[in-house]
Amino acid sequence: MALGFMLVLEGVLPLLAPRAWRQTFQRMIALQDGQLRFIGLASVAGGLLLISFFRNHA
């Protein structure tokens, strides 16, 4: 279920705004490894916080 939800969220931007999605992707390619790692770390931390929040309030 979580994987399905993630795929829905990942698909919204290319579905609704393909040009903006492409431009964002091109900007991400230009980032350095450390910057991408930070984005990945922030995404993991944010996801874990959301999971924790909803588990404790469900």
Biopython code that builds the backbone (N, CA, C, O; Angstrom):
import numpy as np
from Bio.PDB.StructureBuilder import StructureBuilder

atoms = [
    (1, "MET", "N", (0.826, -1.185, 0.000)),
    (1, "MET", "CA", (0.000, 0.000, 0.000)),
    (1, "MET", "C", (0.877, 1.258, 0.000)),
    (1, "MET", "O", (0.594, 2.219, -0.715)),
    (2, "ALA", "N", (1.937, 1.243, 0.803)),
    (2, "ALA", "CA", (2.827, 2.400, 0.865)),
    (2, "ALA", "C", (3.517, 2.622, -0.486)),
    (2, "ALA", "O", (3.664, 3.760, -0.931)),
    (3, "LEU", "N", (3.932, 1.547, -1.125)),
    (3, "LEU", "CA", (4.579, 1.675, -2.434)),
    (3, "LEU", "C", (3.603, 2.252, -3.459)),
    (3, "LEU", "O", (3.979, 3.106, -4.262)),
    (4, "GLY", "N", (2.389, 1.803, -3.434)),
    (4, "GLY", "CA", (1.375, 2.340, -4.338)),
    (4, "GLY", "C", (1.132, 3.820, -4.107)),
    (4, "GLY", "O", (1.008, 4.589, -5.060)),
    (5, "PHE", "N", (1.063, 4.217, -2.859)),
    (5, "PHE", "CA", (0.869, 5.631, -2.524)),
    (5, "PHE", "C", (2.049, 6.460, -2.999)),
    (5, "PHE", "O", (1.869, 7.559, -3.523)),
    (6, "MET", "N", (3.265, 5.932, -2.817)),
    (6, "MET", "CA", (4.458, 6.639, -3.264)),
    (6, "MET", "C", (4.439, 6.824, -4.795)),
    (6, "MET", "O", (4.777, 7.894, -5.301)),
    (7, "LEU", "N", (4.041, 5.774, -5.517)),
    (7, "LEU", "CA", (3.984, 5.876, -6.974)),
    (7, "LEU", "C", (2.952, 6.902, -7.428)),
    (7, "LEU", "O", (3.178, 7.620, -8.402)),
    (8, "VAL", "N", (1.833, 6.973, -6.735)),
    (8, "VAL", "CA", (0.826, 7.992, -7.063)),
    (8, "VAL", "C", (1.426, 9.380, -6.871)),
    (8, "VAL", "O", (1.298, 10.238, -7.744)),
    (9, "LEU", "N", (2.080, 9.605, -5.731)),
    (9, "LEU", "CA", (2.678, 10.918, -5.464)),
    (9, "LEU", "C", (3.776, 11.249, -6.470)),
    (9, "LEU", "O", (3.882, 12.389, -6.923)),
    (10, "GLU", "N", (4.590, 10.258, -6.816)),
    (10, "GLU", "CA", (5.671, 10.480, -7.782)),
    (10, "GLU", "C", (5.127, 10.790, -9.180)),
    (10, "GLU", "O", (5.775, 11.490, -9.958)),
    (11, "GLY", "N", (3.960, 10.280, -9.493)),
    (11, "GLY", "CA", (3.405, 10.456, -10.829)),
    (11, "GLY", "C", (2.607, 11.727, -11.033)),
    (11, "GLY", "O", (2.298, 12.081, -12.171)),
    (12, "VAL", "N", (2.267, 12.419, -9.963)),
    (12, "VAL", "CA", (1.416, 13.603, -10.082)),
    (12, "VAL", "C", (2.102, 14.716, -10.875)),
    (12, "VAL", "O", (1.494, 15.289, -11.779)),
    (13, "LEU", "N", (3.355, 15.029, -10.551)),
    (13, "LEU", "CA", (4.029, 16.144, -11.231)),
    (13, "LEU", "C", (4.233, 15.885, -12.727)),
    (13, "LEU", "O", (3.897, 16.753, -13.532)),
    (14, "PRO", "N", (4.773, 14.721, -13.135)),
    (14, "PRO", "CA", (4.902, 14.515, -14.581)),
    (14, "PRO", "C", (3.551, 14.459, -15.299)),
    (14, "PRO", "O", (3.467, 14.799, -16.479)),
    (15, "LEU", "N", (2.502, 14.037, -14.606)),
    (15, "LEU", "CA", (1.176, 14.000, -15.221)),
    (15, "LEU", "C", (0.620, 15.397, -15.440)),
    (15, "LEU", "O", (0.105, 15.707, -16.514)),
    (16, "LEU", "N", (0.727, 16.245, -14.410)),
    (16, "LEU", "CA", (0.102, 17.568, -14.467)),
    (16, "LEU", "C", (0.998, 18.646, -15.071)),
    (16, "LEU", "O", (0.503, 19.585, -15.695)),
    (17, "ALA", "N", (2.308, 18.517, -14.891)),
    (17, "ALA", "CA", (3.231, 19.555, -15.372)),
    (17, "ALA", "C", (4.525, 18.917, -15.882)),
    (17, "ALA", "O", (5.566, 19.014, -15.232)),
    (18, "PRO", "N", (4.458, 18.268, -17.042)),
    (18, "PRO", "CA", (5.645, 17.565, -17.546)),
    (18, "PRO", "C", (6.839, 18.488, -17.797)),
    (18, "PRO", "O", (7.981, 18.077, -17.593)),
    (19, "ARG", "N", (6.600, 19.712, -18.230)),
    (19, "ARG", "CA", (7.714, 20.638, -18.484)),
    (19, "ARG", "C", (8.429, 20.994, -17.183)),
    (19, "ARG", "O", (9.659, 21.002, -17.129)),
    (20, "ALA", "N", (7.661, 21.286, -16.138)),
    (20, "ALA", "CA", (8.256, 21.607, -14.836)),
    (20, "ALA", "C", (8.998, 20.400, -14.270)),
    (20, "ALA", "O", (10.061, 20.553, -13.668)),
    (21, "TRP", "N", (8.446, 19.199, -14.460)),
    (21, "TRP", "CA", (9.100, 17.984, -13.984)),
    (21, "TRP", "C", (10.445, 17.806, -14.692)),
    (21, "TRP", "O", (11.450, 17.493, -14.055)),
    (22, "ARG", "N", (10.456, 18.006, -16.003)),
    (22, "ARG", "CA", (11.684, 17.865, -16.787)),
    (22, "ARG", "C", (12.732, 18.893, -16.345)),
    (22, "ARG", "O", (13.907, 18.555, -16.202)),
    (23, "GLN", "N", (12.316, 20.135, -16.130)),
    (23, "GLN", "CA", (13.252, 21.179, -15.686)),
    (23, "GLN", "C", (13.808, 20.863, -14.301)),
    (23, "GLN", "O", (14.997, 21.058, -14.047)),
    (24, "THR", "N", (12.958, 20.380, -13.416)),
    (24, "THR", "CA", (13.418, 20.000, -12.080)),
    (24, "THR", "C", (14.420, 18.865, -12.165)),
    (24, "THR", "O", (15.445, 18.889, -11.483)),
    (25, "PHE", "N", (14.137, 17.876, -12.990)),
    (25, "PHE", "CA", (15.038, 16.736, -13.163)),
    (25, "PHE", "C", (16.388, 17.201, -13.710)),
    (25, "PHE", "O", (17.430, 16.724, -13.260)),
    (26, "GLN", "N", (16.383, 18.122, -14.671)),
    (26, "GLN", "CA", (17.634, 18.645, -15.230)),
    (26, "GLN", "C", (18.432, 19.396, -14.172)),
    (26, "GLN", "O", (19.660, 19.302, -14.145)),
    (27, "ARG", "N", (17.759, 20.137, -13.306)),
    (27, "ARG", "CA", (18.457, 20.832, -12.215)),
    (27, "ARG", "C", (19.057, 19.844, -11.229)),
    (27, "ARG", "O", (20.149, 20.071, -10.709)),
    (28, "MET", "N", (18.360, 18.759, -10.971)),
    (28, "MET", "CA", (18.881, 17.754, -10.043)),
    (28, "MET", "C", (20.128, 17.072, -10.611)),
    (28, "MET", "O", (21.051, 16.748, -9.865)),
    (29, "ILE", "N", (20.155, 16.856, -11.919)),
    (29, "ILE", "CA", (21.329, 16.250, -12.552)),
    (29, "ILE", "C", (22.552, 17.136, -12.361)),
    (29, "ILE", "O", (23.664, 16.627, -12.226)),
    (30, "ALA", "N", (22.367, 18.445, -12.346)),
    (30, "ALA", "CA", (23.479, 19.383, -12.224)),
    (30, "ALA", "C", (24.014, 19.492, -10.791)),
    (30, "ALA", "O", (25.088, 20.055, -10.579)),
    (31, "LEU", "N", (23.280, 18.962, -9.808)),
    (31, "LEU", "CA", (23.732, 19.051, -8.420)),
    (31, "LEU", "C", (24.933, 18.139, -8.174)),
    (31, "LEU", "O", (25.124, 17.136, -8.862)),
    (32, "GLN", "N", (25.716, 18.504, -7.199)),
    (32, "GLN", "CA", (26.857, 17.672, -6.828)),
    (32, "GLN", "C", (26.382, 16.533, -5.932)),
    (32, "GLN", "O", (25.277, 16.571, -5.389)),
    (33, "ASP", "N", (27.242, 15.510, -5.785)),
    (33, "ASP", "CA", (26.879, 14.330, -5.010)),
    (33, "ASP", "C", (26.467, 14.681, -3.580)),
    (33, "ASP", "O", (25.482, 14.143, -3.074)),
    (34, "GLY", "N", (27.197, 15.564, -2.935)),
    (34, "GLY", "CA", (26.878, 15.942, -1.562)),
    (34, "GLY", "C", (25.507, 16.583, -1.449)),
    (34, "GLY", "O", (24.785, 16.343, -0.481)),
    (35, "GLN", "N", (25.144, 17.393, -2.427)),
    (35, "GLN", "CA", (23.837, 18.042, -2.420)),
    (35, "GLN", "C", (22.728, 17.009, -2.601)),
    (35, "GLN", "O", (21.693, 17.079, -1.939)),
    (36, "LEU", "N", (22.949, 16.055, -3.499)),
    (36, "LEU", "CA", (21.951, 14.999, -3.704)),
    (36, "LEU", "C", (21.815, 14.126, -2.462)),
    (36, "LEU", "O", (20.711, 13.718, -2.099)),
    (37, "ARG", "N", (22.936, 13.842, -1.815)),
    (37, "ARG", "CA", (22.883, 13.052, -0.582)),
    (37, "ARG", "C", (22.087, 13.785, 0.493)),
    (37, "ARG", "O", (21.317, 13.165, 1.226)),
    (38, "PHE", "N", (22.268, 15.094, 0.589)),
    (38, "PHE", "CA", (21.521, 15.871, 1.576)),
    (38, "PHE", "C", (20.021, 15.821, 1.274)),
    (38, "PHE", "O", (19.207, 15.669, 2.186)),
    (39, "ILE", "N", (19.663, 15.947, 0.013)),
    (39, "ILE", "CA", (18.249, 15.857, -0.379)),
    (39, "ILE", "C", (17.702, 14.481, -0.022)),
    (39, "ILE", "O", (16.593, 14.366, 0.501)),
    (40, "GLY", "N", (18.481, 13.437, -0.304)),
    (40, "GLY", "CA", (18.063, 12.083, 0.051)),
    (40, "GLY", "C", (17.897, 11.922, 1.555)),
    (40, "GLY", "O", (16.917, 11.332, 2.011)),
    (41, "LEU", "N", (18.845, 12.440, 2.328)),
    (41, "LEU", "CA", (18.766, 12.367, 3.788)),
    (41, "LEU", "C", (17.538, 13.104, 4.303)),
    (41, "LEU", "O", (16.830, 12.603, 5.177)),
    (42, "ALA", "N", (17.285, 14.287, 3.766)),
    (42, "ALA", "CA", (16.114, 15.061, 4.188)),
    (42, "ALA", "C", (14.821, 14.321, 3.837)),
    (42, "ALA", "O", (13.864, 14.348, 4.611)),
    (43, "SER", "N", (14.788, 13.667, 2.683)),
    (43, "SER", "CA", (13.601, 12.905, 2.283)),
    (43, "SER", "C", (13.371, 11.718, 3.204)),
    (43, "SER", "O", (12.242, 11.461, 3.621)),
    (44, "VAL", "N", (14.434, 10.995, 3.523)),
    (44, "VAL", "CA", (14.323, 9.848, 4.427)),
    (44, "VAL", "C", (13.862, 10.316, 5.801)),
    (44, "VAL", "O", (12.953, 9.725, 6.385)),
    (45, "ALA", "N", (14.481, 11.373, 6.321)),
    (45, "ALA", "CA", (14.113, 11.885, 7.645)),
    (45, "ALA", "C", (12.660, 12.356, 7.660)),
    (45, "ALA", "O", (11.921, 12.065, 8.601)),
    (46, "GLY", "N", (12.254, 13.078, 6.626)),
    (46, "GLY", "CA", (10.868, 13.542, 6.557)),
    (46, "GLY", "C", (9.886, 12.383, 6.476)),
    (46, "GLY", "O", (8.840, 12.401, 7.125)),
    (47, "GLY", "N", (10.222, 11.383, 5.684)),
    (47, "GLY", "CA", (9.361, 10.206, 5.582)),
    (47, "GLY", "C", (9.243, 9.463, 6.902)),
    (47, "GLY", "O", (8.151, 9.044, 7.287)),
    (48, "LEU", "N", (10.366, 9.300, 7.598)),
    (48, "LEU", "CA", (10.334, 8.621, 8.893)),
    (48, "LEU", "C", (9.527, 9.418, 9.921)),
    (48, "LEU", "O", (8.806, 8.841, 10.735)),
    (49, "LEU", "N", (9.654, 10.737, 9.878)),
    (49, "LEU", "CA", (8.856, 11.568, 10.785)),
    (49, "LEU", "C", (7.356, 11.426, 10.506)),
    (49, "LEU", "O", (6.550, 11.322, 11.431)),
    (50, "LEU", "N", (6.997, 11.423, 9.225)),
    (50, "LEU", "CA", (5.580, 11.253, 8.874)),
    (50, "LEU", "C", (5.059, 9.894, 9.308)),
    (50, "LEU", "O", (3.962, 9.790, 9.857)),
    (51, "ILE", "N", (5.850, 8.846, 9.060)),
    (51, "ILE", "CA", (5.443, 7.501, 9.470)),
    (51, "ILE", "C", (5.262, 7.449, 10.982)),
    (51, "ILE", "O", (4.266, 6.923, 11.478)),
    (52, "SER", "N", (6.230, 7.999, 11.710)),
    (52, "SER", "CA", (6.165, 8.008, 13.169)),
    (52, "SER", "C", (4.937, 8.771, 13.653)),
    (52, "SER", "O", (4.226, 8.311, 14.547)),
    (53, "PHE", "N", (4.692, 9.931, 13.062)),
    (53, "PHE", "CA", (3.551, 10.754, 13.464)),
    (53, "PHE", "C", (2.248, 10.006, 13.270)),
    (53, "PHE", "O", (1.415, 9.964, 14.176)),
    (54, "PHE", "N", (2.061, 9.410, 12.090)),
    (54, "PHE", "CA", (0.799, 8.744, 11.809)),
    (54, "PHE", "C", (0.640, 7.433, 12.576)),
    (54, "PHE", "O", (-0.480, 7.025, 12.883)),
    (55, "ARG", "N", (1.744, 6.781, 12.882)),
    (55, "ARG", "CA", (1.672, 5.555, 13.692)),
    (55, "ARG", "C", (1.247, 5.884, 15.112)),
    (55, "ARG", "O", (0.485, 5.135, 15.723)),
    (56, "ASN", "N", (1.733, 6.994, 15.638)),
    (56, "ASN", "CA", (1.416, 7.363, 17.015)),
    (56, "ASN", "C", (0.036, 8.001, 17.155)),
    (56, "ASN", "O", (-0.508, 8.049, 18.258)),
    (57, "HIS", "N", (-0.527, 8.483, 16.075)),
    (57, "HIS", "CA", (-1.829, 9.166, 16.134)),
    (57, "HIS", "C", (-2.940, 8.395, 15.440)),
    (57, "HIS", "O", (-4.019, 8.934, 15.197)),
    (58, "ALA", "N", (-2.678, 7.147, 15.125)),
    (58, "ALA", "CA", (-3.697, 6.347, 14.421)),
    (58, "ALA", "C", (-4.548, 5.574, 15.391)),
    (58, "ALA", "O", (-5.453, 4.850, 14.977)),
]
sb = StructureBuilder()
sb.init_structure("model")
sb.init_model(0)
sb.init_chain("A")
sb.init_seg("    ")
for serial, (resi, resn, name, xyz) in enumerate(atoms, 1):
    if name == "N":
        sb.init_residue(resn, " ", resi, " ")
    sb.init_atom(name, np.array(xyz, "f"), 0.0, 1.0, " ", f" {name:<3s}", serial, name[0])
structure = sb.get_structure()
